[in-house]
Amino acid sequence: MKKWMLGLLLTVVSIFALSACGDEGDKKADANTSGSEDGYESTTIRLAYNLPQDHHIAVGIENFAKEVVERSDGKVNVQVYPAGQLLSDKDMNQSILSGGVEMGVNSSTLWSSTVPAMGVFDVPYMFNDYSAVGEAVNGEFGDKLRGAMEEKGAKVLMFADYGYVQFANNKRKLTKPEDFKGLKIRSIGDLPSELIQAYGASPVFMGGGEVYMALQRNTVDGATSGTTAMLQRKYDEVTKYLTVNNYAYLEFLLAVNKDYWDKLPEKTQDLLTEVAAETETWIREQAEKEDTESAKALEEKGMDVYYVPEEELDVWKEAAAPVRDVFIENAGDLGKELLDLIDKK
């Protein structure tokens, strides 16, 4: 009887022991699964840009960084270096490609020296309205550009709409292409320089932060830029005339060093992609509003603003036609494919 009771007792104890081990194993498995699904690996991403901090793209980028940090509980730490503190716009791309900085924001115009097809945004009078740009970059057009960038070593996380580009100068009102003759105009890249020459002026390339002083010292007579940056960089203090002809639609790219991106955990990649998509939408919504309001503000500050009538744009387009040929020559088959995609719209 005693042996029977002892055997029963040992059996019960064994069952409880096995059950406890099983529960403990389940708990450990659950803990490991939770860690892989819910946690982020710690990493620090340096993000540089050269725009004024109150520009709508800069505001969007700052919020992008903040959201990434908050949603990862601080594990994905995005350190932002604004307004050229770390890199000038002229040095940005090479730093991204070499891994000198993990992430950066720069114009499609400046990226065109590395990926010539990026110059498509500078082909004069390609995009008639704001919505057309969003449709293009979120479709086959944008996919082709993203692929070309990745081949060079940079992944595009976001197309950030800067808005339309205009001309300011301190010599005379520009009401037709012939009025450009003899002027020295600050350019922002190769194709804008071609356009400036097609209109009869001389292009002078310089970074955004150098323009105010150059205008003040008459090193240049005018500059091409968006009205948002003109307002924030106080062009109204050093130029008199503004011509609004919407000749190009400038994009800025939030790009990541491709090798760095490929080594990030998938969970971190998904977070960055998600927040970038949300930010891109917000920035696009701001572009039209900011263009309109900044042009009005410049006029209120004393600039003589001339809006080229729609019925007169054909003259401007005809004079700019050679620039399209230069783009195709530089960008090759991909450039022609991109133009064909836009022409079909």
N, C-alpha and C positions, 0 to 999 in steps of 0.2 A: 504494500500500500504506500509505503513511504517512497519506494522507488518510482512508483507510478506518478505520485504527486510531484516528485522532483523532476521527472521527465517533462511533465506538463508545464511546470514552472519555467524550465529552460526553453521550452518551445515558445512560450508566450514572450519571454524576454528576447529571444532571437527575432521574433516577428517585429516587435517594437524597435529593435535595433536596426533591422533592415529598413523599416519604414522611415526611421529618423534619418538614416543615411540617404535614402532616396529623396526625402524632402530637402535635405541640405544640398544634394546635388542639383535638384531642380532650382533651388534658390540661387545657387552659383551660376547656373546656366542662364537664368533670367537676368541676373546682374550683368553678366557678360554681354548678353544681347542688348540690354538697355544701354550699356555704355557705348556700343558700336552704333546704335541707332540714334541716340539722343545727344551724344557728346561730339565736340569738335576738337581736332588736334590743334594745339597752340601754334600760331604762326603770326609773323608781323609783315605787313605789306606796306611798303612806302609808295605813296601816290602823290605825284607832282603835277601841278598845272600852272599856267602862266597868265590866266585871265584875272581881271579885277575881282575881288571877293564878292562884290555885290552884283556881278553879272549873273543872269539867270542860270547859265550852265554851271558856274561856280557854286551857286546855291544848291543846285541839284546834286553836284558831286560831293559837296560837304554832307548833305543829307544821306547820300548813298553810303559814305563811310560810316556815319553815325548808326545807320540801320544795320549794317553788317556787324559792327561791334556789339550792338545791343542784342541782336537776334542770336548771336553766337555766345552770349554771356561773357563777352570780352576775350574769348579764345582766339578769334580772328581779329587781330588788332590792325586796323587801317590807320596809318599815320599820314596825315595830309600835309603837304608842303605847298601852300598857295602862292599865287601872284609872283611866280618866278623866284621864290626863296631858295629853291634847290637847283632848278634848271631853267634856262631860257627856252623859248619855243624853238630856237635854232638848234639847241643841243638835246632836246627831249627825245627825239626818235632814236638816235644812236644809243642813248643811255638805256632805253627800253629794250632794244634789240641785243645789246651786249649784257644785259642783266645788271647794269649799274643802278637801275631803279626797277622795282618789280612792276609798277603800274604807272601810267601817265596819260594825260589828256593833251591832245594836240590837234591842229586843224588838218582836214583832209588835204588841203593845199600843200602843206609842208610834207605830208606823207607821200605826196605824188612824186617826190624825188626818189623815193624808195620803191613805191608801187605806182608806176605811171598811170594806171587805170583810175587811181584815186582822184586824178585831175578832172574826172568827169563832172564833178560839182562846179568846176570853174569854167566849163564850156558855156559861153554866154547864152543866156535866155533859154536854158534847157527846161527849167521847171517853172510852170505858170502860176502855181499856187502851193500853199503849205501842205495840204493833204496829199498832193501828188508825191512829195518827197517821202512822207511816211509810208505810203503804199510801196514805193520803189525799194526802200532800204529793208522793208520787212518781207520782200518777195525774192524772186530769182536774181534781180539786180543786186540786192544786198548780199545774197549768198555768194555770188561770184566775187564781189569785193572782199568779203571775209576770207574766202579761200585763197585769194591772191596775197592777202596780208599774212596768213598762216604760213604760206610757202616761204616768206621772208623771215619768219620767226616771231611774229606778233599776233596774238589773238584779240580780235575786236569784241569787247564786251558790250559796247554801246555806241550807237550813232546819236550824238547830241546835237540837236538843231540849234545853230547859232542864229540863223535867219538870213535875210537878203543882204547883199553887199552893195554899197553906194560909193559916191565920190564926194569928197570935201576939198576945197581949196581956198586960198586967200588972195587970188588974183582977179577972177571974173566969174560971172555966172556961166555955167556950162549947159547950154540949151540944145546943142547939137554936137556931133562928134568933132566937127572942125574946130570947135572952141578949145579943144585940148592942145592944139598945136603950140609947141614951144614950152609947155609946162613940164616941170619935174614932179612926178607923182610917186609917192611911196607905194611899192607893190608888196604883195604878200606871197608871191610865188611865181612859178614859170609861166603858167597860162595867163594869170592876170597881167603879167609883164607883156605878154604877146598882145593882149587886148589894149593896154595902154599905148603900145607902139602903133597898133592898128588905128587908134584914134588920133595919132600924131604927137603924142607926148613921150617923154623919156622916163622909163621906170627906174626906181631906185629901191632896192630891196633892203629892208631893215626890220628888226623885231618890233613887236607892239609897244614895248616899254620905251623905245627910242624915239617914237614919232613926235611926241609933244615938243621935245627940245629941238628936233629937226625943223619942225614947222615954225617954232618961235625964232629960230636963228636963220630962217629962210634957206636952209640946206635943201629943203624940198618946198615946192609950191602947194602941194596938196597930198592927199592920201586916199586910198581905198580901204574901206572897212565897213562893218555893220554900224548902224546908228546907236546900238546899245553900247558898244565899246567907245564910239565917238563921244557919247555923253559922259560915260564914266571916266574917260581919259581927258575930259575937258577940252575937246576940239573947238568948242565955241569960243574959247579964249585966244586961240591962235589961227583960226580960219573964219572966213566970212560966209562962204557960199557952200551950199549942200545941194547936190543933184541926186534925186531919187529915181533910179531907173531899173532897180531890181535885176541887175545884169547877171548875178550869180547867187547861188544859195549855198552858204558855207556850212559845212558839217565839221564838228569836232568828234574825235574818236577817243573813247576810253579803251586803251589797249594794254594788254598784259604780255610780259615776256613769255613766249610759248613754252620754253623748257621749264620755267617756273610753274606755269599753269599745269602742265602735264604731270608734275610731281605732287600737286595738291590732291588731298583726298576727295573722292567723288562728292561727299557731303558738302565740303567747302566750296567746290566748284558749283554745285547746285544752288547754294546760298548766294554766291556772288552773281550767278546768272539771273536768279529770280529778282534780286534787288536791283540789278542793272536794268532789267526789262521794265520794272515799275518806274524807275527814275527816268528812263528814256521817254516814256509816255508823258510824264509830268513836264519834262523839258520841252517836248514838242508842243505841248499846250501853251507854254509860255511864249514861244518864239514870236508868233504873230502879234500877240498883245504887246510884247516888249518892243518890237519893231515900230509899231504904230505910236506908242506912247513916247518912245525916245526921240523919234523924229519931231513930234510936236514939242517936246521939251527943248530940243535944240533951237527950234524956231522961236519959242518963247524967250530963250536966252539971247536972241538977237541974230541968229543965223538967217541968211536969205535962202529959203528952201524952194527949190524948183522941182515939181513933180512932172516927169516927162509924160505927156498925154499918151494914152494907149494908141491913138491913131498915128502918132509920130514914131512909135517904137520900131517900125519896119526899117527906118533910116539907120537907127542904131544897130539893128540886127545885121543889116547888109554890110555895114562897115566892119562888123565883128566877125563876119563869115570866115576869114582866113584862120581864125583861132581854132575852129572846129577841125580843120585839116591838120593843123599842128598837133592837136590832141591825138588824132588817129595815127599820125606818123609816130608819135611817142609811145602810145599805148598798144599799138598793134591790133591783133585780132580781138583781144578781150575788150579793148576800147571801143571797137566797132560794134561788138555784140551789145555792150552797155547802151550805146547810142540807139541801136535798133530797138532795144527793149523800151526805151523812153519814147521813141518816135511812134511806137505802136499804140501807146496809151491814148 
